[in-house]
């Protein structure tokens, strides 16, 4: 199975690590995404909340401002889209439950 097929099959990765460098499996997943030039999505479970990240850095894709506004209307009221300095290539949604994050990850990755 090539890298793109592997990433498409996996869809997203769930971790408790706050940074990529503290989870070797997450590092492997990120490398797989980078090699495939495919979006990389992972869910981080914290003690009190869950956040979803989608990294588009090694892809030709980027996030448009209107897309983020539309997404903000589709997520639960308890969640919010965090707009960082590199928001065009990194989507971050905080305040989700694990089920909400999983459903959102499937929906996001179905677009690719």
Phi, psi and omega in degrees: 000131179281173184298318181297315179297321179296316180293318179297325179290317183289324181071299180205169185235139179248133182214161172257355183289138178278335178231155181300323185291348182262003179226108183297323179294322177294321177300318178296317179298315179298319178296320177299314178298315181298316180296328181272354186051049186233147178303143183242122182236132176219156182244128179252123178261119177259179179300315186249345183212175180230141175229151180245136176234137173232120184256124180248015191299323182259030180235165176281358184273157172211162180266132177268152181302318179298325178297317179296321178296317178296318180297320180300330178281341184266344182270161180301154181300334181284345183260162176209151176274128179261122182261109181261183180298327180254042186297337180288340181241354181223115177265131178227123178237125182244162176083024180263160167274167179299320179295317179295318179295319179296315179298318179294318179299315177299317181295317179295314184287340177293343180282349184247000000 
